[in-house]
């Protein structure tokens, strides 16, 4: 059971509500987010929700059987919308394209890509400044100095910054220069990091672990929500299977499943999902038809010279074509009957 509390719920009202729930056999956890206060009530007993619903301080009562109640669609039928400011929203009605290089390499590179994205009407730029690489000898990012120059050029052009945070100690330093914190596949179950991001009033883009189930992904989102942050974006980015012909197996089944089970926005990262440049656009288009709310694309002026993941990165001509086709398909999707 999930209880939404009124904003003016007093301590005495709260104490009375918790006492009744505890006496009824529920374990009650208080969750206070930036938007709302909740009580998550876990228990196998039944209670007359009218009794709870009529208590002073209670806004609404929801019967939720999902193991991750806060992110469940069982209580929140309407999709969550995330307002990034400057007229930029993440929602079902505002399909989002996030594009940029795998890694921020230089100021010249940032300037070139920002100018290109602005010409194409793209308002969110991705780019790694801390790179978790399989080999310790690969390029591992420019760090906080790279983020500062990345942010400066994006802000000057009204473009939002999406970048990966790898550990709790990085959050405060990154905060002034980041619009969306990305949690990468290797950190999906870094629960200390998830708890810390729950205390941050900025959106978190949570990527599915390469070997994680969808239930585990939703549990990780629940960690963030229960720590105080409701601004969460789920992202399918491919999983590790027995197939060796491409980097990962992009699980398009995950998109309609997550849209059905959760009220959170769902993105797709076809660049990592397939890992082969020639297939990225097709998989991006497939994710649109699967119901995604947005896509992440890796782009670079000269992918062959990229310091990270050039084999899955689109050049500017390929990017233009992909952006155009994605937008056309999004318009077509709006006319479909569901």
C-alpha positions in Angstrom: 0.0 0.0 0.0 1.2 3.5 -0.8 -0.1 6.6 1.0 0.3 10.2 -0.2 0.3 12.7 2.6 -1.0 16.3 2.5 1.7 19.0 2.5 0.2 20.3 5.7 0.3 16.9 7.5 1.3 17.6 11.1 3.6 15.4 13.2 0.7 14.4 15.4 -1.4 13.4 12.3 1.6 11.5 11.0 2.1 9.7 14.3 -1.6 8.7 14.4 -1.5 7.4 10.8 1.6 5.3 11.4 0.3 3.9 14.6 -2.9 2.7 12.9 -0.9 1.1 10.1 1.6 -0.5 12.5 -1.2 -1.9 14.6 -2.7 -3.4 11.4 0.5 -5.3 10.7 2.3 -3.0 8.2 5.9 -2.0 8.2 5.8 1.7 7.4 8.6 3.6 5.7 8.4 7.4 5.4 9.6 8.8 2.1 10.0 12.5 1.7 10.8 13.7 -1.8 11.3 17.2 -3.3 7.7 17.0 -4.5 5.6 14.9 -2.0 5.6 12.9 1.2 4.7 9.2 1.1 4.3 6.3 3.4 5.3 3.0 1.9 3.5 0.2 3.7 4.7 -3.3 3.4 2.5 -6.2 4.8 0.3 -9.1 3.9 -2.6 -8.0 6.0 -5.7 -6.3 4.8 -7.0 -3.0 6.0 -10.1 -0.9 5.2 -8.4 1.8 3.2 -11.4 4.1 4.0 -10.3 4.2 7.6 -6.8 5.4 6.5 -8.1 7.6 3.7 -10.3 9.6 6.2 -7.4 10.3 8.5 -6.3 14.0 8.8 -3.2 14.5 6.7 -3.8 11.8 4.2 -4.2 12.9 0.6 -4.7 9.6 -1.1 -4.4 5.8 -0.5 -3.3 3.3 -3.2 -3.3 -0.4 -3.2 0.0 -1.3 -4.8 1.1 -5.0 -5.1 4.3 -4.3 -7.1 7.6 -4.9 -5.2 8.7 -1.4 -6.2 5.6 0.7 -5.3 7.0 4.2 -5.8 7.9 3.7 -9.4 4.9 1.5 -10.2 2.1 2.6 -12.6 -0.4 0.9 -10.2 -0.8 4.2 -8.3 0.3 6.8 -10.9 -1.4 6.2 -14.2 -0.3 9.5 -15.7 3.3 9.4 -17.0 5.9 11.4 -15.1 7.0 14.5 -16.9 10.4 16.1 -16.1 10.8 19.9 -16.7 14.4 20.8 -17.5 13.7 24.5 -17.8 13.9 26.8 -20.9 10.9 25.0 -22.3 12.6 21.6 -22.5 10.5 18.8 -21.1 10.9 15.0 -21.0 7.5 13.4 -21.6 5.5 11.1 -23.8 4.4 14.2 -25.8 7.9 15.6 -26.2 10.2 13.0 -27.7 13.7 13.7 -26.7 16.9 13.2 -28.7 20.1 13.3 -26.7 23.2 13.3 -28.9 26.9 13.8 -28.4 30.3 12.0 -28.2 31.0 9.1 -26.0 33.8 11.1 -24.4 34.6 14.8 -24.1 38.0 15.1 -25.7 38.8 18.8 -26.2 37.3 22.2 -26.2 37.5 22.3 -30.0 35.5 19.1 -30.2 32.8 20.5 -27.8 32.4 23.7 -29.8 32.1 21.8 -33.1 29.4 19.4 -31.8 27.5 22.1 -29.9 27.2 24.2 -33.1 26.1 21.1 -35.0 23.4 20.2 -32.4 22.1 23.8 -32.3 21.7 23.7 -36.1 19.8 20.5 -35.8 17.5 21.7 -33.0 18.9 19.2 -30.5 18.6 20.5 -27.0 20.4 17.9 -24.9 24.0 16.9 -25.3 25.6 13.7 -23.9 29.3 13.4 -23.2 31.5 11.5 -20.8 34.0 13.2 -18.6 34.7 10.2 -16.4 34.9 7.1 -18.6 34.6 3.6 -17.1 36.7 1.6 -19.6 37.3 -2.1 -19.8 41.0 -1.5 -20.2 42.9 0.7 -17.7 45.1 1.9 -20.6 42.2 3.4 -22.7 41.3 7.1 -22.6 39.4 7.6 -19.3 38.1 11.2 -19.7 39.1 14.8 -19.0 37.5 14.9 -15.6 35.9 17.9 -13.9 37.9 20.4 -16.1 36.4 18.7 -19.2 32.9 19.0 -17.6 33.4 22.8 -17.0 34.2 23.6 -20.6 31.5 21.2 -21.8 28.9 23.0 -19.6 30.1 26.5 -20.5 29.6 26.0 -24.2 26.3 24.2 -23.7 24.8 26.8 -21.5 25.8 29.6 -23.9 23.7 27.8 -26.5 20.8 26.7 -24.4 21.7 23.0 -24.5 21.4 20.8 -21.5 24.3 18.6 -20.3 23.9 14.8 -19.8 27.0 13.2 -18.3 27.9 10.1 -16.2 28.7 10.2 -12.5 30.7 7.2 -11.3 30.9 7.7 -7.5 29.3 9.6 -4.6 32.3 11.9 -4.1 31.9 13.3 -7.6 28.3 14.5 -7.2 28.8 17.9 -5.4 31.6 18.9 -7.7 29.6 18.0 -10.8 26.3 19.5 -9.7 26.7 23.1 -11.0 27.7 21.9 -14.4 25.3 19.0 -14.9 21.6 19.0 -15.9 21.0 15.2 -15.9 23.2 12.8 -14.0 23.7 9.5 -15.9 24.2 6.2 -14.0 26.0 3.8 -16.3 25.4 0.1 -16.7 28.3 -0.8 -14.4 26.8 1.3 -11.6 23.1 0.4 -11.9 23.4 -1.5 -8.6 25.8 0.9 -6.8 23.3 1.5 -4.1 25.4 4.1 -2.2 25.5 6.1 -5.4 21.8 5.7 -6.0 21.0 6.8 -2.5 23.1 9.9 -2.9 21.5 10.8 -6.2 18.1 10.5 -4.5 19.1 13.5 -2.4 19.9 15.6 -5.5 17.2 17.8 -7.1 18.3 17.0 -10.7 17.1 14.2 -13.0 18.9 10.9 -13.1 19.1 8.8 -16.2 19.4 5.2 -15.0 20.9 2.8 -17.5 20.0 -0.9 -17.3 22.9 -3.1 -16.1 24.3 -5.2 -18.9 23.3 -8.4 -17.1 20.3 -7.0 -15.1 16.7 -8.0 -15.2 14.0 -5.4 -15.6 12.9 -6.1 -12.1 16.4 -5.2 -10.9 16.3 -2.0 -13.0 13.1 -1.0 -11.4 14.4 -1.8 -7.9 17.4 0.5 -8.6 15.0 3.3 -9.6 13.1 2.6 -6.4 16.3 3.3 -4.4 16.6 6.8 -6.0 12.9 7.6 -5.6 12.8 6.4 -2.0 15.8 8.6 -1.1 13.9 11.7 -2.3 14.3 12.2 -6.1 11.3 11.5 -8.4 13.0 12.7 -11.5 14.2 9.4 -12.9 14.6 8.3 -16.6 14.9 4.6 -17.3 17.2 3.6 -20.2 17.5 0.4 -22.1 21.0 0.1 -23.5 21.4 -3.6 -24.4 22.2 -6.6 -22.4 25.0 -9.2 -22.6 23.8 -12.5 -24.2 25.5 -15.4 -26.1 25.4 -13.4 -29.4 28.9 -12.2 -30.6 28.1 -10.5 -33.9 27.5 -7.1 -32.2 28.3 -5.5 -29.0 25.1 -6.1 -27.0 21.6 -7.4 -27.6 19.3 -4.4 -27.6 16.2 -5.6 -25.7 13.4 -3.7 -27.4 10.9 -5.8 -25.4 12.0 -3.9 -22.3 10.5 -0.6 -23.6 6.8 -1.5 -23.7 7.3 -3.6 -20.6 8.7 -0.7 -18.6 6.1 1.7 -20.0 3.4 -0.7 -18.8 4.8 -1.3 -15.4 6.2 2.1 -14.5 5.1 5.8 -14.8 8.8 6.9 -15.4 10.0 8.0 -18.8 11.9 5.3 -20.8 14.8 6.1 -23.1 16.8 3.8 -25.4 20.5 3.9 -26.2 20.9 2.1 -29.6 24.6 3.1 -29.9 25.6 0.9 -27.0 22.7 -1.4 -27.6 24.0 -2.7 -30.9 27.5 -1.2 -31.0 27.7 -1.2 -34.8 27.4 2.2 -36.6 25.5 0.8 -39.6 22.7 -0.5 -37.4 22.3 2.3 -34.9 19.7 4.3 -36.9 17.5 1.3 -37.6 17.5 0.4 -33.9 16.7 3.9 -32.9 13.7 3.9 -35.2 12.7 0.5 -33.8 12.8 2.0 -30.3 10.5 4.8 -31.4 7.9 2.3 -32.5 8.4 0.3 -29.4 7.2 3.3 -27.4 10.4 5.0 -26.2 10.2 8.6 -24.9 13.7 9.4 -26.1 16.9 8.1 -27.6 20.6 8.6 -26.9 22.9 8.7 -29.9 26.7 8.9 -29.9 27.9 11.3 -32.6 31.3 12.7 -33.6 32.5 14.8 -36.5 35.1 12.1 -37.4 34.2 8.9 -35.5 37.3 7.2 -36.9 39.4 9.5 -34.8 37.2 9.3 -31.6 39.1 8.4 -28.4 36.2 6.2 -27.3 33.7 3.9 -29.1 34.2 5.3 -32.6 32.8 2.0 -34.1 29.3 2.8 -32.8 29.4 6.5 -33.3 27.5 8.4 -36.1 29.2 11.1 -38.2 27.5 14.4 -38.8 25.9 13.3 -42.1 24.6 10.1 -40.6 23.3 12.0 -37.6 21.4 14.4 -39.7 19.7 11.6 -41.5 18.9 9.8 -38.2 17.5 12.9 -36.6 15.2 13.6 -39.6 13.9 10.0 -39.8 13.4 9.7 -36.0 11.3 12.9 -36.0 9.3 11.8 -39.0 8.6 8.5 -37.3 7.6 10.2 -34.0 5.0 12.2 -36.0 3.7 9.0 -37.6 3.5 7.4 -34.1 1.3 10.2 -32.9 -1.4 9.2 -35.4 -1.4 5.5 -34.5 -4.4 4.1 -32.5 -3.4 2.4 -29.3 
